């Protein structure tokens, strides 16, 4: 056991003492709808291809340091140059690398709350100052607030999440355009859920535009276990990220899994369409219950139970075998819960459990 004296001598940085990590409750239940994963496994054909190709990996050699084949495959899919693609261990490592390169001590990172918590968290870990703009009560972002934040703090990096996590709202293109026209720093649009939405900022990426768009294989590609994310940006941004990231950071199996996944774009599209249809069905059914629903362009829905404590509703769902994300203690999200869209059966069980919790005559969720 580490003694108090040693702990005092070997101390964490002062600016990290007050920070808490990013956590999601892990509970043993039948229906897990709390982490925005795909409810379906990858195609069987992808599994077979991956198993066959694993036999060809030179396990005694380091992986391709530049992930060149994977970058080329992603570039072909998006119609960009391979030099505009950066890949890493999940989109979170992509975000970390961006912030290591463009944030840090003496620089400011801007977010608009509520939004994905790791944007601000990782920025603080790099030593940057985080300035948070405010969204409207309906969670939309007004152009005047964008102007206020940019004018006040001149951020080195500004984050927009579209669709926004945890609200699910798709950021209007006008807001991205406004940031690009007013900010002198790098604009990062986090599109972890973009395939479920009706527009993407990828079309705005150009060599002369300080815009980076971040994507992930974790959601629509059913590859959360592989931890693969990437970024599309001007080649000069990617070159700076390559200087910062650790050598051989992306292992050979992950690179292979990503390349093979891109052979199954049609299957991915079918899954997206199915999940979107389920999202709309769940939203309609939630509309008949005593909750308010935030319009979603993602694979999840944020809702607030009327006159009920969010943590109590969450607990009532857990007691009925359903796990969702309790956001009720997060800033600006009092009483809110977020449910991932699952299979039709999982969604039906969630809706039935929520209706039962809300109808509980004992009032335990009040």
WOMO-V404439 format. One record per residue. RES is the residue in one letter. OMEGA is omega in degrees with one decimal (* if undefined). Layout:
res=RES omega=OMEGA
res=RES omega=OMEGA
//
This chain:
res=X omega=179.5
res=X omega=-179.6
res=X omega=179.3
res=X omega=-178.6
res=X omega=179.2
res=X omega=178.8
res=X omega=180.0
res=X omega=-179.4
res=X omega=-178.3
res=X omega=-170.6
res=X omega=174.1
res=X omega=178.1
res=X omega=-178.3
res=X omega=-175.7
res=X omega=179.1
res=X omega=-173.8
res=X omega=-175.0
res=X omega=-176.1
res=X omega=173.1
res=X omega=179.4
res=X omega=179.1
res=X omega=-173.8
res=X omega=172.1
res=X omega=-175.8
res=X omega=177.3
res=X omega=-176.5
res=X omega=-179.8
res=X omega=-179.8
res=X omega=-179.8
res=X omega=-173.9
res=X omega=-179.9
res=X omega=-178.1
res=X omega=-173.0
res=X omega=-173.6
res=X omega=173.4
res=X omega=174.8
res=X omega=171.9
res=X omega=177.3
res=X omega=-176.0
res=X omega=175.2
res=X omega=176.7
res=X omega=178.1
res=X omega=178.2
res=X omega=-179.8
res=X omega=176.7
res=X omega=178.7
res=X omega=-179.0
res=X omega=179.0
res=X omega=-179.7
res=X omega=-179.8
res=X omega=-180.0
res=X omega=-176.7
res=X omega=179.9
res=X omega=-179.2
res=X omega=-177.1
res=X omega=-178.9
res=X omega=174.5
res=X omega=-172.0
res=X omega=-179.3
res=X omega=-179.9
res=X omega=174.0
res=X omega=177.0
res=X omega=175.3
res=X omega=-175.0
res=X omega=-176.4
res=X omega=-176.5
res=X omega=-169.9
res=X omega=-178.7
res=X omega=178.6
res=X omega=179.5
res=X omega=178.9
res=X omega=-179.2
res=X omega=177.2
res=X omega=-179.8
res=X omega=178.4
res=X omega=-179.7
res=X omega=-176.4
res=X omega=178.4
res=X omega=178.0
res=X omega=176.8
res=X omega=178.4
res=X omega=179.0
res=X omega=178.0
res=X omega=-176.3
res=X omega=172.4
res=X omega=-178.9
res=X omega=-177.8
res=X omega=-176.7
res=X omega=-177.3
res=X omega=179.7
res=X omega=179.0
res=X omega=175.4
res=X omega=173.3
res=X omega=179.4
res=X omega=179.8
res=X omega=-178.7
res=X omega=175.6
res=X omega=-176.6
res=X omega=173.9
res=X omega=-177.7
res=X omega=-169.4
res=X omega=178.3
res=X omega=179.5
res=X omega=-176.9
res=X omega=178.9
res=X omega=179.3
res=X omega=-176.7
res=X omega=175.1
res=X omega=-177.8
res=X omega=172.5
res=X omega=177.5
res=X omega=-169.7
res=X omega=-1.8
res=X omega=178.2
res=X omega=-176.6
res=X omega=-171.4
res=X omega=-176.0
res=X omega=175.3
res=X omega=-179.7
res=X omega=-176.3
res=X omega=-179.2
res=X omega=178.0
res=X omega=179.3
res=X omega=177.7
res=X omega=177.6
res=X omega=-179.9
res=X omega=-178.8
res=X omega=171.2
res=X omega=-179.2
res=X omega=175.6
res=X omega=-175.0
res=X omega=171.0
res=X omega=-175.8
res=X omega=171.8
res=X omega=179.9
res=X omega=179.5
res=X omega=177.2
res=X omega=176.1
res=X omega=175.4
res=X omega=-176.2
res=X omega=-179.0
res=X omega=-179.9
res=X omega=179.9
res=X omega=177.6
res=X omega=174.3
res=X omega=-180.0
res=X omega=-177.9
res=X omega=-178.4
res=X omega=-179.2
res=X omega=-179.8
res=X omega=-173.2
res=X omega=-171.3
res=X omega=178.8
res=X omega=-173.4
res=X omega=173.1
res=X omega=176.6
res=X omega=174.9
res=X omega=-178.9
res=X omega=162.7
res=X omega=179.0
res=X omega=-176.7
res=X omega=-6.5
res=X omega=-174.5
res=X omega=175.0
res=X omega=21.9
res=X omega=-171.9
res=X omega=-178.8
res=X omega=-178.0
res=X omega=174.8
res=X omega=-179.5
res=X omega=178.0
res=X omega=178.4
res=X omega=-178.7
res=X omega=179.4
res=X omega=176.5
res=X omega=178.2
res=X omega=-179.0
res=X omega=178.2
res=X omega=-178.8
res=X omega=-178.6
res=X omega=-175.0
res=X omega=-174.9
res=X omega=176.5
res=X omega=-177.8
res=X omega=179.8
res=X omega=175.7
res=X omega=-179.8
res=X omega=175.8
res=X omega=-178.9
res=X omega=-175.5
res=X omega=179.2
res=X omega=-176.1
res=X omega=-170.6
res=X omega=-177.0
res=X omega=179.2
res=X omega=-173.9
res=X omega=-174.2
res=X omega=173.0
res=X omega=-179.4
res=X omega=177.2
res=X omega=178.7
res=X omega=-179.1
res=X omega=-178.6
res=X omega=-177.0
res=X omega=176.2
res=X omega=-178.1
res=X omega=-176.5
res=X omega=-176.9
res=X omega=-178.7
res=X omega=-175.9
res=X omega=173.3
res=X omega=179.4
res=X omega=-174.8
res=X omega=179.3
res=X omega=179.7
res=X omega=172.0
res=X omega=-171.3
res=X omega=-170.7
res=X omega=-173.6
res=X omega=-179.3
res=X omega=178.8
res=X omega=-174.6
res=X omega=179.7
res=X omega=-178.6
res=X omega=-178.0
res=X omega=-178.1
res=X omega=179.0
res=X omega=175.1
res=X omega=-179.9
res=X omega=-177.8
res=X omega=171.8
res=X omega=-174.7
res=X omega=172.3
res=X omega=-176.3
res=X omega=-179.5
res=X omega=173.6
res=X omega=-179.5
res=X omega=178.9
res=X omega=178.0
res=X omega=178.2
res=X omega=177.8
res=X omega=177.9
res=X omega=-173.3
res=X omega=-172.8
res=X omega=179.1
res=X omega=179.5
res=X omega=177.7
res=X omega=-174.1
res=X omega=-174.4
res=X omega=-171.7
res=X omega=-173.6
res=X omega=-178.7
res=X omega=178.8
res=X omega=177.5
res=X omega=179.4
res=X omega=-179.0
res=X omega=179.5
res=X omega=179.2
res=X omega=-178.9
res=X omega=179.1
res=X omega=-177.3
res=X omega=171.2
res=X omega=-172.1
res=X omega=-177.7
res=X omega=-178.9
res=X omega=178.2
res=X omega=177.8
res=X omega=179.5
res=X omega=178.1
res=X omega=178.8
res=X omega=178.9
res=X omega=-178.9
res=X omega=-180.0
res=X omega=-179.3
res=X omega=176.9
res=X omega=178.1
res=X omega=177.2
res=X omega=177.7
res=X omega=-179.2
res=X omega=177.7
res=X omega=178.8
res=X omega=179.7
res=X omega=178.5
res=X omega=-179.6
res=X omega=175.4
res=X omega=179.9
res=X omega=179.2
res=X omega=179.1
res=X omega=-178.4
res=X omega=178.7
res=X omega=169.2
res=X omega=-173.4
res=X omega=175.7
res=X omega=178.8
res=X omega=-174.1
res=X omega=170.6
res=X omega=-176.3
res=X omega=176.7
res=X omega=177.9
res=X omega=179.6
res=X omega=172.7
res=X omega=179.2
res=X omega=179.3
res=X omega=176.9
res=X omega=-178.3
res=X omega=175.6
res=X omega=178.0
res=X omega=173.6
res=X omega=-178.6
res=X omega=-179.3
res=X omega=178.7
res=X omega=175.6
res=X omega=177.6
res=X omega=-179.6
res=X omega=178.0
res=X omega=176.8
res=X omega=178.4
res=X omega=179.1
res=X omega=178.3
res=X omega=172.5
res=X omega=-177.6
res=X omega=179.8
res=X omega=172.8
res=X omega=180.0
res=X omega=177.4
res=X omega=179.4
res=X omega=-168.3
res=X omega=178.5
res=X omega=-179.3
res=X omega=-179.6
res=X omega=177.7
res=X omega=-175.1
res=X omega=-179.3
res=X omega=177.3
res=X omega=-172.9
res=X omega=173.2
res=X omega=178.8
res=X omega=-179.1
res=X omega=173.9
res=X omega=176.0
res=X omega=-178.9
res=X omega=174.3
res=X omega=176.8
res=X omega=179.6
res=X omega=178.6
res=X omega=179.4
res=X omega=177.7
res=X omega=179.9
res=X omega=176.2
res=X omega=-178.1
res=X omega=178.9
res=X omega=179.9
res=X omega=179.7
res=X omega=177.8
res=X omega=179.6
res=X omega=178.5
res=X omega=-177.5
res=X omega=-179.7
res=X omega=-176.8
res=X omega=-176.5
res=X omega=-178.9
res=X omega=177.4
res=X omega=-176.0
res=X omega=-179.0
res=X omega=-178.0
res=X omega=*
//
